[in-house]
Amino acid sequence: MDAAELRAMVREVPDFPRPGINFYDVTTLLQNPAGLRGAVACMVAPYRDAGIEVVAAIESRGFIFGAPIAAELGCGFVPVRKPGKLPAATLRQEYSLEYGSDAVEIHRDAVRAGQRVLVVDDLLATGGTMAATCQLLERLQASISGLSFLIELCSLGGRARLGRYSVTAVIQC
């Protein structure tokens, strides 16, 4: 399955969550077994031979793709969550939003120093959450092998913010 076929399965919802915003709804793709398999295959392809040891995925839609990608690559899965959701000792990284700030957390023992990590999320917009996630992983001394997205909103410039990493996106809007 190619990017155009996958894009056709993604529903675009205008004016959500507020006027002027177009929301790219992946639930329509997820309802299609071939679409889900195709999305995972396309997201895995650039990293199949990269020696990935751990897939880290960002809450919550990143989990949908991260777990099957980890299974496909034969490696472990690490959740990156909003504050207060992980039960053991965590590291926290704050980041700026348009109107305020947010944070992500990871377990302190989630990765070992030097482990090759693929970071996964469903959508790349401004790149703030992904940049914060990469900072967390670097604080744990992980080796970030790449960042894999299903969708990239090119006009928002997130790729530039993540320029020092290998960034791949299946669908570019």
C-alpha positions in Angstrom: 0.0 0.0 0.0 1.4 3.4 -0.9 1.1 6.9 0.7 -1.7 8.0 -1.6 -3.8 5.0 -0.8 -3.2 5.6 2.9 -4.0 9.3 2.6 -7.3 8.5 1.0 -8.2 6.5 4.2 -7.6 9.5 6.5 -10.6 11.7 7.2 -10.0 15.4 7.2 -12.3 17.2 9.6 -12.5 21.0 9.1 -12.8 23.4 12.0 -11.8 20.9 14.6 -11.0 21.4 17.5 -11.6 25.1 16.6 -12.3 27.2 13.5 -9.6 27.2 10.9 -8.0 24.0 12.1 -8.2 20.9 9.9 -8.0 17.7 12.0 -6.5 14.6 10.3 -8.5 11.7 11.8 -6.7 8.4 11.5 -9.6 6.4 13.0 -10.9 5.8 9.5 -7.6 4.3 8.4 -7.5 2.2 11.6 -10.9 0.7 10.8 -9.5 -0.8 7.6 -7.3 -3.8 8.3 -5.3 -3.3 5.1 -4.9 0.4 6.0 -3.5 -0.4 9.4 -1.1 -3.0 8.1 -0.1 -0.7 5.3 0.6 2.2 7.6 2.7 0.1 9.9 4.6 -1.4 7.0 5.4 2.0 5.5 6.4 3.4 8.9 8.8 0.5 9.5 10.3 0.3 6.1 13.0 3.0 6.4 14.2 1.5 9.7 13.9 -2.3 9.1 17.7 -2.7 8.9 18.7 0.0 11.4 19.2 -2.2 14.3 16.4 -0.6 16.3 16.4 -2.0 19.9 13.5 0.0 21.3 10.5 1.8 19.9 9.3 4.8 22.0 5.9 6.2 21.2 4.1 9.3 22.4 0.7 9.2 24.1 -1.8 8.5 22.8 -2.2 8.0 19.1 1.5 7.2 18.9 0.8 4.1 20.9 -1.5 2.8 18.2 1.4 2.7 15.7 4.3 2.2 18.1 3.4 -1.1 19.6 2.9 -2.9 16.2 6.0 -1.3 14.9 8.0 -2.7 17.8 6.4 -6.1 17.2 7.3 -5.9 13.5 10.9 -4.9 14.4 11.2 -7.6 17.1 12.1 -5.1 19.8 10.7 -3.6 23.0 8.2 -0.8 23.4 8.4 2.3 25.7 5.5 4.6 26.3 6.1 8.4 26.6 3.2 9.8 28.6 1.6 12.9 29.9 2.6 13.8 33.5 1.3 11.5 36.3 0.5 8.5 34.2 3.6 6.3 34.7 3.8 4.4 38.0 7.6 4.2 38.7 10.3 6.9 38.9 10.2 9.2 35.8 12.0 11.9 34.0 10.0 14.9 32.9 10.5 17.4 30.0 8.4 20.5 29.7 7.8 22.2 26.4 6.0 25.3 25.1 2.7 25.4 23.5 1.0 28.3 21.6 -0.8 29.3 24.8 1.1 27.8 27.8 3.2 24.7 28.3 2.9 21.0 28.7 5.2 18.1 29.6 6.0 14.5 28.8 7.4 11.8 31.0 9.3 8.5 30.6 10.4 5.9 33.2 13.9 6.5 34.3 14.8 2.8 33.4 13.0 2.8 30.1 16.1 2.6 27.9 19.8 1.9 28.5 22.6 4.2 27.5 23.5 3.7 23.9 20.3 1.8 22.9 19.1 2.5 19.4 15.6 4.0 19.6 13.0 4.7 17.0 10.5 7.4 18.2 7.0 7.1 16.8 3.9 9.3 16.7 0.9 9.6 14.4 1.4 13.2 13.3 4.1 15.8 13.0 2.8 19.3 13.4 5.0 21.9 15.1 7.4 19.2 16.6 7.2 20.4 20.2 6.1 17.1 21.7 8.6 15.1 19.7 11.4 17.5 20.5 10.6 17.1 24.2 10.5 13.4 23.8 13.9 13.4 22.1 15.3 15.5 25.0 14.1 12.9 27.5 15.7 10.0 25.5 18.9 11.9 25.2 18.9 12.6 29.0 18.8 8.7 29.3 21.7 8.6 26.8 19.7 6.7 24.2 20.9 6.8 20.6 17.9 8.1 18.5 18.0 6.3 15.2 15.0 8.1 13.7 11.6 9.7 14.1 8.7 8.0 12.3 5.3 9.6 11.6 2.3 8.5 9.7 1.3 12.1 8.7 3.4 15.4 8.5 1.7 18.8 8.3 4.4 20.4 6.3 3.2 24.0 6.6 3.7 23.9 10.4 7.5 23.4 10.1 8.0 20.6 12.6 10.6 18.9 10.5 12.9 22.0 10.7 12.6 21.9 14.5 13.7 18.2 14.5 16.4 18.8 11.9 19.2 17.0 13.6 17.3 13.7 13.5 16.3 11.4 10.7 12.6 12.2 10.2 10.3 10.1 8.0 6.6 10.6 7.3 4.5 8.4 5.1 1.8 11.0 4.3 2.7 14.7 3.7 -0.1 17.3 3.8 
